Amino acid sequence: MAGRMAGKTALISGAASGLGDAQAKLFAQQGARLVPGDLQEATGQQGLRVNATFPGQIRTPILGDITPEQDAAIQAAIPMGVVGDPMDVAYGALFLAADKARYVTGAKVWIDGGWYASH
């Protein structure tokens, strides 16, 4: 595994990792956006690529048992009109980690159905 992952780092941001609300907001507002660039500056000369994904609403257990009305409201807030699937995030991370993305570094990829771009 180490050979295939040499020079690759995955940072998948999200508040679902058990962080408190205030810490998650601070990290989301400041830290997560700064980390890829900071790491890239520090490690780019070593050939290490650092990229980050920022998932939006993804259909995972964190959504819990929501009502059809709540689901509709969430979807209405997303420009693409749908909640993402975990595989949407996986495919984004897979692209960033792929050897064919060898010149992609310091990228911040929002996988959120267009929500970030619309705000």
Secondary structure, DSSP 8 states (H G I E B T S, - for coil): -HHHHTTEEEEE--TTSS--HHHHHHIIIIIHHHHHHHHHHHHGGGT-EEEEEEE-SBSSGGG-S--HHHHHHHHHTSTTSS-B-HHHHHHHHHHHHSGGGTT--S-EEEESTTTGGG-
